[in-house]
Amino acid sequence: MGLEAIQVAIFIAVTAAIGWITYIKCKQAPRQEDSNREYFLAGGGLSWVFVAGSITLTNLSTDQLVGMNGNQMLLMAWWELAAVVGLIILAKVFLPQYYKYQCTTTTELLEKRYNNKSIRALIGGIFILGIAFIWMPAAIYSGSLFMKNMFQLDIPLIVIAAGFALIGGAYAFFGGLRAVAVSDTYSGVLLLGMAIVVVFLSLQAIDYDFSGIPHERLTMIGDNDSPIPWHTLLTGMVFIQAFYWSTNQVITQRAMAAPNLKEAQKGVFAAAGIRLLIVPAIVVIPGIVSYKLYGDIGDAAYGKLVGDLLPYWLSGILAAALAAAVLTTYNSNLNSAVALYVCDIHEKYIDKDVNVSRISALVTVILVLNSLLMVPLYQQANSIIDLLQQLWGLLSMPILSIFIVGLLFKNVEAMAGMIAVVLGVLIYAFFSFVWSPVHYIHMMLVTLVLCVIIALTINRWVYGNRAELVGRQSSLQEATST
């Protein structure tokens, strides 16, 4: 009981320290009261350090540590290695466009390129649905599962999830993006450090001996029955990464909150470096070790391993770092969903002079309650990370297609793109739940190509417009302009 008290005390102390440092840092920064730019882009005041930190921890949370380690195989490192490509695409192709058009949301770029506000509202609405029904509940579910397994808590999972949701909702509402980004960075340093400690303790637990572990758990070349067959790396994988890192509001919002393009790009490249050098090891090695120690235990692997290997005082620090990661991932998604609603829908169709704080509070309450209602559904998943990737497939390729068409072509009717997006969601749903001839990552590329073809075909034969490919020189100038 004494050790448990020490563990809890350390957890509370570290959590409070992160909160206090974040409060001091945010209090010192100049603020633009109740403005979109302040609330959703931190007043454009994030240095490259906080851009990198926020991008890293927004993505890296318990859904990554629990979900990827839950697969208990080295192959899952490909998600993180391929993410480096996605971040480079964000820095070199998309960020110049966002800064050129002074975007608050990624969907604002669509409005500017298609000269149509409805296309912005449609894609913003789809993003909101993805955040509300996929990422927010996934964040608190995976975080709650980890805490329950690590501390062997004898309470319902939904109770732990409610604690995360309520604290996270209050945090996002009162602090805005600035508080989220700052706490992300401080928590990220702690989390990465502790995750590396877990890797070394895991290796020591098996004396660095991987004998006895099946070959399919240790290979980087996946066969047709693996979660990532090797040939999917040549098809849909790069486009999944391009969507997630370059058009996803939750990620790109941090990069758009820097003072200028150069500062934003520095932050994105720093995040890519972290992703390449540190993240792959921390999301696969503990899972592989847990397979040797416990067998195939799925998403419970990381929490059980940490609970068994870490001394009480260290587990308290890790728990605080992971709790912060869960909250900041949850907060980031929540803040982005609110930004999309306020900027893309409310201001455009309901009230241009919106009270940002008031409407944000209302939307926050709705999203928090919805995420809690979704947690029991996520408890039924065999693998949280595989489920997330497949669910995102419903939205990702249709959305990416409309960005690609908007950036590569001119003289395209917005409605043609919107119809293609809606049909794309239905096409991928058919591939996922009715007929799937090949791996779902392959079908993502098929869906993307079909969406682009549908948009251009409708534009030509329904609206009578001939799409014109933007000149290579013009595209290069736009993509590299500052």
C-alpha positions in Angstrom: 0.0 0.0 0.0 2.9 2.3 0.7 4.4 1.7 -2.7 1.0 2.4 -4.3 0.7 5.7 -2.5 4.2 6.7 -3.7 3.2 5.8 -7.3 0.0 7.9 -7.1 1.8 10.8 -5.5 4.5 10.8 -8.3 1.7 10.6 -10.9 -0.1 13.6 -9.4 3.1 15.6 -8.9 4.3 15.1 -12.5 0.8 15.8 -14.0 0.5 19.0 -11.9 4.0 20.1 -12.9 3.2 19.8 -16.6 -0.1 21.7 -16.1 1.7 24.5 -14.2 4.5 24.9 -16.7 2.0 25.1 -19.5 -0.1 27.7 -17.6 3.0 29.9 -17.0 4.1 29.6 -20.6 0.7 30.4 -22.0 0.1 33.3 -19.6 3.3 35.0 -20.8 2.2 35.0 -24.5 0.3 37.9 -26.0 -3.3 37.0 -26.7 -5.9 38.2 -29.2 -9.1 37.8 -27.1 -11.9 35.6 -28.5 -10.5 35.5 -32.1 -10.3 32.5 -34.4 -6.5 33.0 -34.9 -5.9 33.0 -31.2 -8.1 30.1 -30.2 -7.4 27.9 -33.2 -3.9 28.9 -34.3 -2.4 30.2 -31.1 -2.2 33.7 -32.5 0.4 32.4 -35.1 3.0 32.3 -32.3 4.2 28.7 -32.1 8.0 28.4 -32.6 9.3 25.4 -34.5 10.0 23.6 -31.2 6.4 23.7 -30.2 5.2 22.8 -33.8 7.4 19.7 -33.7 6.4 18.8 -30.2 2.7 19.2 -30.8 2.7 17.3 -34.0 4.6 14.5 -32.4 2.5 14.1 -29.3 -0.8 14.7 -31.1 -0.1 11.6 -33.2 1.8 9.6 -30.5 -0.5 8.5 -27.8 -1.8 5.3 -26.3 -3.6 4.4 -29.5 -0.1 4.2 -31.0 1.7 2.6 -28.0 -1.1 0.3 -27.1 -2.4 -0.4 -30.6 0.9 -0.9 -32.5 2.5 -2.9 -29.6 -0.7 -4.8 -29.4 0.0 -6.3 -32.8 3.2 -7.7 -31.3 5.2 -7.7 -34.5 8.1 -5.7 -36.0 6.1 -5.1 -39.2 4.1 -2.3 -37.6 7.1 -0.1 -37.7 6.3 0.6 -41.4 3.5 2.9 -40.3 6.0 5.2 -38.6 8.7 4.9 -41.2 6.3 5.8 -44.0 5.0 8.7 -41.9 8.4 10.5 -42.6 7.4 10.6 -46.2 4.0 12.1 -45.3 5.7 14.8 -43.2 8.0 15.7 -46.0 5.0 16.0 -48.4 3.4 18.3 -45.8 6.4 20.6 -45.5 7.3 20.8 -49.2 3.9 20.6 -51.0 1.0 21.5 -48.7 2.3 24.0 -46.2 3.3 26.6 -48.9 -0.3 26.5 -50.1 -1.8 26.9 -46.6 0.5 29.9 -45.9 0.0 31.4 -49.3 -3.8 31.5 -48.7 -3.5 32.2 -45.0 -5.7 29.3 -44.0 -7.1 28.7 -40.6 -8.4 25.2 -41.6 -7.1 22.8 -44.2 -10.5 22.9 -45.9 -10.1 26.7 -46.4 -7.6 25.8 -49.1 -10.4 24.0 -51.0 -12.6 27.0 -50.8 -9.9 29.2 -52.3 -8.9 26.7 -55.0 -12.5 25.8 -56.1 -13.9 29.3 -55.3 -16.8 27.6 -53.4 -17.7 27.6 -49.7 -19.9 24.5 -49.9 -16.9 22.3 -50.7 -15.2 23.6 -47.6 -18.3 22.9 -45.5 -18.7 19.3 -46.8 -15.1 18.3 -46.2 -15.0 20.1 -42.9 -18.2 18.2 -41.9 -16.6 14.8 -42.9 -13.5 15.6 -40.9 -15.7 16.5 -37.9 -17.5 13.1 -38.2 -14.1 11.3 -38.4 -12.8 13.1 -35.3 -16.1 12.6 -33.4 -16.6 8.9 -34.2 -13.1 7.6 -34.7 -10.2 9.6 -33.1 -11.7 11.1 -30.0 -13.3 7.8 -28.7 -10.2 5.9 -29.8 -7.9 8.1 -27.8 -9.8 7.8 -24.5 -10.5 4.1 -25.0 -6.9 3.2 -25.6 -5.7 5.4 -22.8 -8.3 4.0 -20.4 -7.3 0.4 -21.4 -3.7 1.1 -20.7 -4.3 2.6 -17.3 -6.6 -0.2 -16.3 -4.1 -2.9 -17.3 -1.1 -1.1 -15.9 -2.5 -0.4 -12.5 -4.8 -3.4 -12.4 -7.8 -1.2 -11.7 -11.0 -3.0 -10.6 -13.3 -0.3 -12.1 -15.3 -0.2 -15.4 -13.3 1.1 -18.4 -16.0 3.7 -19.1 -15.4 5.4 -15.7 -11.7 5.9 -16.6 -12.7 7.1 -20.0 -15.1 9.6 -18.5 -12.3 11.1 -16.4 -10.2 11.6 -19.5 -13.1 13.1 -21.5 -14.2 15.6 -18.9 -10.7 16.8 -18.0 -9.7 16.9 -21.7 -12.8 18.8 -22.7 -12.2 21.5 -20.0 -8.6 21.7 -20.9 -9.3 22.3 -24.7 -12.0 24.8 -24.0 -10.1 27.0 -21.6 -6.7 26.8 -23.2 -7.2 26.7 -26.9 -4.5 25.4 -29.3 -1.7 27.3 -27.5 -2.2 25.4 -24.3 -2.5 22.1 -26.2 0.7 22.7 -28.2 2.8 23.8 -25.2 1.7 20.9 -23.0 2.2 18.5 -26.0 5.8 19.5 -26.2 6.6 19.2 -22.5 4.7 16.0 -22.2 6.3 14.7 -25.4 9.8 15.0 -24.0 8.8 13.1 -20.9 6.8 10.5 -22.9 9.6 9.8 -25.4 12.2 9.5 -22.6 10.0 7.1 -20.6 9.1 5.1 -23.7 12.8 4.6 -24.5 13.3 3.4 -20.9 10.5 0.8 -21.5 12.3 -0.4 -24.6 15.6 -1.0 -22.7 13.9 -2.6 -19.8 12.0 -4.9 -22.2 15.2 -6.0 -23.9 16.8 -6.7 -20.6 13.9 -8.8 -19.5 14.6 -11.3 -22.3 18.4 -10.8 -22.1 18.3 -9.3 -25.7 17.4 -12.9 -26.8 14.6 -13.1 -29.4 14.9 -16.8 -29.9 11.6 -18.7 -29.7 9.6 -15.8 -31.3 8.0 -16.8 -34.6 9.6 -15.5 -37.7 6.5 -13.7 -38.8 6.7 -11.6 -35.6 10.2 -10.4 -36.4 10.2 -9.8 -40.2 9.8 -6.5 -42.0 8.6 -8.3 -45.1 5.0 -9.0 -44.6 3.2 -11.8 -46.5 -0.3 -11.6 -47.9 -1.9 -12.6 -44.6 0.0 -10.0 -42.5 -1.4 -6.6 -41.4 1.0 -4.9 -43.9 1.8 -7.1 -46.9 5.1 -5.9 -48.5 3.4 -4.9 -51.8 1.1 -2.4 -50.0 4.1 -0.2 -49.3 4.2 0.4 -53.1 0.6 1.4 -53.5 -1.7 2.9 -50.9 0.7 3.4 -48.0 2.2 6.7 -49.3 -1.3 8.1 -50.0 -2.5 7.2 -46.5 0.4 9.2 -45.1 -0.1 12.1 -47.5 -3.7 12.3 -46.3 -3.0 12.0 -42.6 -0.1 14.4 -42.3 -0.9 16.9 -45.1 -4.7 17.4 -45.2 -5.8 16.2 -41.7 -6.8 19.3 -39.7 -5.7 17.7 -36.4 -2.1 17.5 -37.6 -1.7 20.4 -40.0 -3.4 22.9 -37.6 -0.2 22.9 -35.5 2.0 23.6 -38.5 -0.2 26.4 -39.6 0.2 28.1 -36.2 3.8 29.2 -36.7 4.7 32.8 -37.4 5.8 32.0 -41.0 6.3 29.2 -43.5 10.0 28.7 -42.8 9.4 28.3 -39.0 6.6 25.8 -39.7 8.7 23.8 -42.1 11.5 23.6 -39.5 9.0 22.2 -37.0 7.7 19.6 -39.4 11.2 18.4 -40.4 12.1 18.1 -36.7 8.9 16.0 -36.2 10.0 13.8 -39.1 13.4 13.3 -37.5 11.8 12.2 -34.2 9.5 9.9 -36.2 12.5 8.3 -38.0 14.9 7.9 -35.1 12.8 7.2 -32.0 9.2 6.3 -32.7 9.5 2.9 -34.6 11.4 1.3 -31.7 9.0 2.3 -29.0 5.9 1.1 -30.8 7.1 -2.4 -31.8 9.9 -3.7 -29.5 7.8 -3.8 -26.2 5.1 -5.7 -28.1 7.5 -8.3 -29.5 9.0 -8.8 -26.0 5.5 -9.2 -24.5 4.8 -11.9 -27.0 7.8 -13.9 -25.8 6.9 -13.3 -22.1 3.1 -13.7 -22.2 2.1 -15.0 -25.6 -0.5 -13.4 -27.9 -2.4 -11.0 -25.6 -3.3 -8.3 -28.1 -3.9 -4.7 -27.0 -3.2 -5.6 -23.4 0.5 -6.2 -24.2 1.9 -2.8 -23.5 0.1 -2.1 -20.2 0.9 -5.5 -18.8 4.6 -5.3 -19.8 5.0 -1.8 -18.3 3.1 -2.8 -15.1 5.4 -5.8 -14.6 8.8 -4.2 -15.5 8.8 -0.7 -14.3 9.4 0.1 -10.6 6.6 1.9 -8.9 8.2 5.3 -9.0 9.0 5.0 -12.7 5.6 3.7 -13.5 4.1 6.7 -11.8 6.1 9.0 -14.1 5.2 7.0 -17.2 1.5 7.0 -16.2 1.6 10.8 -15.9 3.3 11.1 -19.4 0.8 8.8 -21.0 -2.1 10.5 -19.3 -0.9 13.8 -20.7 -0.5 12.2 -24.1 -4.1 10.9 -24.0 -5.4 14.3 -22.9 -3.4 16.2 -25.5 -4.4 13.9 -28.3 -8.0 14.1 -27.2 -7.7 17.9 -26.8 -6.1 18.3 -30.2 -8.8 16.4 -31.9 -11.4 18.3 -30.0 -9.9 21.7 -30.7 -9.6 20.9 -34.4 -13.2 19.7 -34.6 -14.4 22.9 -33.0 -12.2 24.9 -35.4 -13.8 23.2 -38.4 -17.3 23.7 -37.2 -16.8 27.4 -36.3 -14.8 28.4 -39.4 -16.3 26.1 -42.0 -19.9 25.9 -41.0 -21.1 28.3 -38.3 -19.4 31.5 -39.7 -20.3 30.6 -43.3 -24.0 29.6 -42.8 -25.2 30.7 -39.4 -23.5 33.7 -37.9 -20.5 35.5 -39.3 -19.9 37.4 -36.1 -19.8 34.3 -33.9 -18.9 34.4 -30.2 -16.0 31.9 -30.4 -15.9 31.0 -26.8 -19.6 30.5 -26.4 -20.1 28.3 -29.5 -16.9 26.4 -28.7 -18.3 25.5 -25.3 -21.5 24.1 -26.8 -19.7 22.0 -29.5 -17.2 20.8 -26.9 -19.9 19.4 -24.7 -21.6 17.6 -27.6 -18.4 16.0 -28.8 -17.3 14.9 -25.4 -20.6 13.2 -24.7 -20.5 11.5 -28.1 -16.9 10.2 -27.6 -18.0 8.5 -24.3 -21.0 6.8 -26.0 -18.6 5.3 -28.6 -16.1 3.8 -26.1 -18.1 0.5 -25.6 -18.0 -0.1 -29.4 -14.2 0.2 -29.4 -14.0 -2.4 -26.7 -15.2 -5.0 -29.2 -12.3 -4.4 -31.6 -9.6 -7.2 -31.9 -6.9 -4.6 -32.8 -7.4 -0.9 -32.2 -4.8 0.2 -34.7 -6.1 -2.0 -37.6 -9.6 -0.7 -36.8 -8.5 2.9 -36.9 -6.8 2.5 -40.3 -9.8 0.8 -41.9 -12.3 3.3 -40.5 -10.1 6.2 -41.7 -10.2 4.6 -45.2 -13.8 5.5 -45.5 -12.9 9.2 -45.4 -9.2 9.5 -46.2 -8.9 8.7 -49.9 -12.1 10.5 -50.9 -10.9 13.6 -49.1 -7.3 13.4 -50.5 -8.8 13.1 -54.0 -10.5 16.5 -53.8 -7.2 18.1 -52.6 -5.3 16.5 -55.5 -7.8 17.6 -58.1 -7.9 21.1 -56.6 -4.1 21.5 -56.6 -3.4 19.8 -60.0 -6.3 21.0 -62.1 -8.1 24.2 -62.8 -11.6 24.8 -64.3 -13.1 22.0 -62.2 -16.6 22.5 -60.9 -16.8 22.2 -57.1 -19.9 20.0 -57.2 -18.1 17.5 -59.3 -15.5 17.1 -56.6 -18.1 16.9 -53.9 -20.1 14.2 -55.7 -16.8 12.2 -56.1 -16.1 12.4 -52.4 -19.6 11.1 -51.4 -19.3 8.3 -54.0 -15.8 7.6 -52.8 -17.0 7.0 -49.2 -19.6 4.6 -50.5 -17.1 2.8 -52.8 -14.7 2.2 -50.0 -17.5 1.1 -47.7 -18.4 -1.5 -50.3 -14.7 -2.6 -50.6 -14.5 -2.8 -46.8 -17.7 -4.5 -45.8 -19.1 -6.2 -48.8 -16.4 -7.2 -51.3 -12.6 -6.9 -50.7 -10.6 -8.6 -53.5 -7.2 -7.5 -52.1 -5.8 -5.9 -49.0 -7.5 -2.8 -47.8 -4.4 -0.6 -48.3 -4.5 -1.5 -52.0 -8.2 -0.7 -52.1 -7.4 2.8 -50.7 -5.3 3.5 -53.8 -8.1 2.1 -56.0 -10.6 4.3 -54.2 -8.4 7.4 -54.7 -7.9 6.8 -58.4 -11.7 6.2 -58.9 -12.5 9.4 -57.0 -10.2 11.5 -59.2 -11.6 9.9 -62.4 -15.2 10.4 -61.2 -14.6 14.1 -60.4 -13.0 14.8 -63.7 -15.6 12.8 -65.6 -18.6 14.6 -64.0 -16.9 17.9 -64.5 -16.5 17.2 -68.2 -19.8 15.4 -69.1 -22.2 16.9 -66.6 -21.0 20.4 -66.2 -19.3 20.8 -69.6 -16.0 21.9 -68.2 -12.7 20.7 -69.6 -10.2 20.4 -66.7 -6.8 21.9 -67.4 -3.7 20.5 -65.8 -1.9 23.2 -64.0 1.4 23.9 -65.8 4.5 22.2 -64.3 6.3 25.4 -63.9 3.3 27.1 -62.3 2.8 24.2 -59.9 6.4 24.2 -58.9 6.3 28.0 -58.2 3.1 27.6 -56.1 4.5 24.6 -54.2 7.7 26.4 -53.3 6.5 30.0 -52.8 6.9 31.5 -49.4 
